[in-house]
Amino acid sequence: MPNNLLRLALVLYFIFITPTKVLSASNNVELMQQKWPFNGIFGRFDESSLQRGFQVYREVCSACHGIRHVSYRDLKAIGYSNDEIKVIAADYEVMDGPDDNGEMFDREGRPSDKFIGPYENDKVARLANNGAYPPDLSLIVKARAGGADYIYSLLNGYKEFPENFEASEGMYYNEYYPGHQIAMPSILMDDIVEYSDGTEATQSQIAKDVTSFLAWTAEPELEERKSLGVKTLFFLILITIMLLGVKRKVWKDVE
């Protein structure tokens, strides 16, 4: 029985604890791996970091990128009150209708609305960004190989073009982006935002906070899922121990 428990412990260790090296897609460049609080079987989001990340998204990223799968009322999960959410939603203008006359009309955003994107449609978005389409960020952390580490690395990966590099017009060099050419300029720098909680707004901190926020938008149910997973895991371990005990008792007199 002790040997069986040891095997079970080793399996759980390799599944949940053993670290792995993550490389950037297509570039074979090792990503800037961070100790994210939401990683691991017992991972949880840092609410303060999520709120700072939302501030970065709202003041910087939302000029080009939307988060269309997130509703304003979802912000309650990261610590915002109902009154604060109403104020945030009211800053946005939503097209609604038709009214009794069959006309569409604009109104203030409501907590139940999804976040309004910066562009009316894809064509307008491309025209405003030199032909490149700025992707929606709701699920970006789950959609990219490397997840949060890739997004964090990308935001910190801008450099000057190397010598003899054939750069396309209007593109920027990024060490972690596939092909190393990206249409999005480097948008983060020290003190580009002033955090309301007094945290020093270094580029690294800003990148970490907005990445944490995007990890939450991609998987807002993460904490609930992991909590259920831990309970299920302990239940299975308990059942396994009980079954091993029953097995020993049943077969102890059999030679």
N, C-alpha and C positions, 0 to 999 in steps of 0.2 A: 504493500500500500504506500509506504513512503516513496518508493521509486516512481510510482504512478503520479503522485503529487508533484514530485520533482520534475517529471516530464511536462506536466501541465503548466507549472510555473515557468519553465524554459520556453514553452510555446507562447505564452502570454507575453513574456519579455520581448521575444523577437517580433511579435505582432505590434505591440504598442509602444515599446521603449527604444529599441535599437535605432539610432539615427541613420539617415541616408543622405548621400550627397546628391544635390539637385543641380542639374545643368540647364542653362537657357536653351529653349527650343531652337534647333537648327544651327546654333552658334557654338555649341560645345564649350560654353563659358560657365564656370561655376558661379552660381548666384550668391548674392550677399545674404546668407541665411541669418535670420533673426530668431530670438527666443520669444515667439508670440504667445501671449497668455492664453489664447484660445486653442492652441495646439495640444495634442495629447488627449488621453482618455478622460482626464479630469479638467480639461481646458474650459476657461470661462472668459468672457469679454471683459475688458477694462472699461467701465462706463465713462470715466473721465476722458480716456483716450478716444472713445467713440464720439463724444460730444465735441471734442477738439477737432476730430476728423470731419465731422459734419460741418463745422465752422469753415474748415479749409475747402471742403467741397462747395459750400454755399458761396464763399467769397472769391474763390479762384476757379475751381473746376467747372462749375455750373455755367460759365460763360460759353463753353463749347460742348459739354457732355451732360446728358440727362441720366436720370435713374428712374425710368418709367415704371418699373415693377414695384416701386415703393410708394406707399401712401403717406401723407403727412401725419396721419394718426399713428402710423407705425413708430414714430419717434418717441412715443410714450415708453416703448420698451427700452430705450437708452437713457431714460431719466427726465424727459421733458414733461411738464405738466400740461393739462388740457388747455389752460389759458395760453401758455407759451406756444402750443401747437396751433391754436387759432390765429395768433399773431403771425406766426411763420407762414401759414397757408394764405393769409390775407395779403401777403406781399406779392402773390402771384395772381395773374389774370387768366381766367379760364373761359373758353368759348363754350357756351351752353345753348340749349334750345332744341327744337324751335319753340317760340312762344305762341301765344294764342293767334298771332297774325302770321304764323309760319316763318318768322324771322329768327335767325341765330343772333345771339347777344353775348356780350362779355360780362362777367361777374367776378367778384373776389373768390379766391380759392377757399375751399372748405376742408376740414380735416379728413373727410372721406375721399377727397380727390387724390389721384396719383400725382406725383411730382411732374410739374410742367417742364418740358424740354426747352432748350434755348432756340430751336428752329421750328418753323412751320412744317417742313417736310425735308426729305433726304436731299433733294436738289438744292434747296436753299443752303443746307448744311455744307454741301460740297463746294458751292460757289463761294462761301465765306471762308473756306479752308484750303484754297489752292487745289481743289479737285479731290482732296482726301476727305473721307467721311469719318467724323469723330464718333467712335462707338458709344453706345449706351453703357454705363458703368455698373448697372444693377447687379449683373452676374459676372463681371469681368474677372474676379478673383477665381471663380470656379471654372471659367472658360479658358483660362490660360495655363499651360503646363508650368508647374512651379508655384502656382497659386500666389499667396501673399508675398513670398520671397521674390517672385518674378516682378510683381508690381512695384515693390519697394526698390529692387535693383534697377528697374527701368527708370524710375523717377530720379535716381542718383547716378545714372549711367551715361550722362551727356559729357562728351569731350570734343575737342577740336578734331577735324578730319585728319587722319594720318597722311603723311606724304605719299604721293602717287595713288591715292585713293580716288577712284572715279565717282565723284559726287554728283548727284542729279540736282538740278536747280530747285531751290526752295526746300531742300531736305536738310536734316540735321543728323549728326553722328551720335549713335547710342551704342554702347558696348554690348548691351543685352538684347537689343531688338534684332529679330531675324533679318539678316542682310546688312545690319548696322546703319541703315538709313531709315529715318522716321520723319513724317511730315509735321509732327507736333514739336514745337520748340520746348526748350527747358522752361518750365513755368514756376518752379520752386526755387526759392532763395531764402536766406536768413531774413527773418522779420517781415516776410511778405504778408503775414497776418499778425495781429496782436491778440494773443490768447486771453480770454476773459478770466481764466483761473490763475493767470500769472506765470504759467509755464513758459520757459524760454523757447522762443520760436526759431530754433535752428532748422536748417534745411533737412537734416536727418530726422529731427523730431516731427517736423511737418509731414514728411514722407511716411513716417511710421504711423502717425495718427490717421492720415487719410486712407492709408492701406487698411488699417484696422476697421475703419468705418465701412470701406468697400467689402471687407470680409464679412461684416455683419449684414450688409444689404444682400449679399449673395446667399447667406445662410442664416437668416434671423432666428431660425428654430434650433440653432446649434446647441445651445445650453440644455434645452429641453430634451433633445435627441440624445445627448451624451449622458444626461442624468438617467434617462430610461435605459440606455445601454449599460451603464454601470450596475443598475439594479438587476438587469437581466443577467449580466455576467456573474454577479455574486450568487444569484439564484442557481445558475447552472453549476457553479463551483460547489455549492451546498448539495445539490442533487447528486453530483458526481461523487462527492465524499460519502454520501449516504449509500449510494449504489455500490461503491467499493466495499463499504462496511458490510452490507447485506451479502455481497458475493463471498467475502471471507468467511462469514458465519455459515453460509449454506455449504461451502465447499471445504471447510476446515477438516472434516472427518474423512474426506475422500482422498485416498492415496493415489 
